[in-house]
């Protein structure tokens, strides 16, 4: 999956006295690609007296992210964000695993059931 389009970024990050601040500025074209993305969804419900979603399984992932921000500068210098793109994949893999994955999916299942039963 690839997204392309214009971007405008004007961000000043102030990281406190010890770290200082940085400017992330730019205007140009953005290309974002997500390689081998997948989404799997399975649900089981029943309606005995009331509709209820009994189980929900969700899996999603990707093998990598690449992006290009033509014209983006970090404190005035061009910046290669490929290492940040690799970090996105690493963080996603750390978050989207057990037990966090099950907790997030269960939270969505409970929210769906609550929404369905608000009028009860």
C-alpha positions in Angstrom: 0.0 0.0 0.0 1.5 3.4 -1.0 0.2 6.8 -0.2 1.5 9.9 -2.0 0.6 13.5 -1.6 1.8 17.0 -0.5 2.7 17.8 3.1 3.5 21.0 5.0 5.2 20.7 8.4 6.2 23.4 10.7 7.0 22.0 14.2 9.2 23.3 16.9 10.0 20.7 19.6 11.0 22.1 23.0 12.6 19.3 25.0 13.4 21.3 28.1 16.5 23.0 29.4 18.8 20.0 29.3 17.8 18.9 25.8 17.1 22.2 24.0 14.7 22.6 21.1 14.6 21.5 17.5 12.8 22.6 14.4 11.2 20.1 11.9 10.2 22.1 8.9 9.3 21.4 5.3 7.0 21.5 2.4 6.9 19.1 -0.5 5.8 15.6 -1.4 5.3 12.7 1.0 5.5 9.1 -0.1 4.5 6.5 2.5 4.6 2.7 1.8 3.5 -0.1 4.0 4.9 -3.5 2.8 2.9 -6.7 3.2 0.1 -5.2 5.3 -2.6 -7.6 6.5 -5.8 -7.5 8.5 -7.7 -10.5 9.8 -11.0 -10.2 11.7 -13.2 -12.9 13.2 -16.2 -12.5 15.4 -18.9 -14.7 17.0 -22.1 -13.5 18.5 -25.4 -14.7 19.6 -28.9 -13.4 20.1 -30.7 -15.1 23.0 -32.8 -12.4 24.5 -30.2 -9.8 23.5 -27.5 -9.5 20.9 -24.0 -10.1 22.3 -20.6 -10.4 20.7 -19.0 -13.3 22.5 -15.7 -13.4 20.9 -13.6 -11.2 18.7 -10.3 -11.9 17.1 -8.3 -9.2 15.3 -4.8 -9.5 13.8 -3.0 -6.9 11.8 0.6 -6.2 10.8 3.1 -5.4 8.2 6.6 -6.3 7.3 8.0 -2.8 6.9 7.4 0.9 6.4 9.3 3.3 4.1 8.6 7.0 3.7 10.1 10.0 2.0 9.5 13.6 2.9 11.0 15.6 0.0 12.0 19.0 1.4 11.9 18.2 5.1 14.7 19.6 7.2 15.6 19.0 10.8 17.3 22.1 12.3 18.0 23.3 8.8 19.6 20.1 7.5 18.0 17.5 5.2 17.0 14.4 7.2 16.9 10.8 6.3 14.0 9.3 8.2 14.6 5.6 7.2 15.8 4.8 10.8 12.6 6.3 12.2 10.6 4.2 9.8 12.3 1.0 11.1 11.5 2.2 14.6 7.8 2.4 13.8 7.9 -1.3 12.9 9.8 -2.2 16.0 7.4 -0.2 18.3 4.4 -1.7 16.5 5.7 -5.2 17.1 6.3 -4.5 20.7 2.8 -3.2 21.3 0.8 -5.5 19.1 1.7 -8.7 21.0 0.4 -10.6 24.1 -0.9 -9.5 26.5 -1.5 -6.0 25.1 -3.1 -7.3 21.9 -5.7 -9.4 23.7 -6.4 -6.5 26.1 -7.0 -4.1 23.2 -9.2 -6.5 21.3 -11.2 -7.4 24.4 -11.7 -3.6 25.1 -13.1 -3.2 21.6 -15.4 -6.2 22.1 -16.7 -4.9 25.4 -17.2 -1.4 23.9 -19.2 -2.9 21.0 -21.4 -4.9 23.5 -21.9 -1.7 25.6 -22.9 0.3 22.5 -25.4 -2.3 21.5 -27.0 -2.5 24.9 -27.1 1.2 25.8 -30.8 1.3 25.0 -31.5 -1.7 27.2 
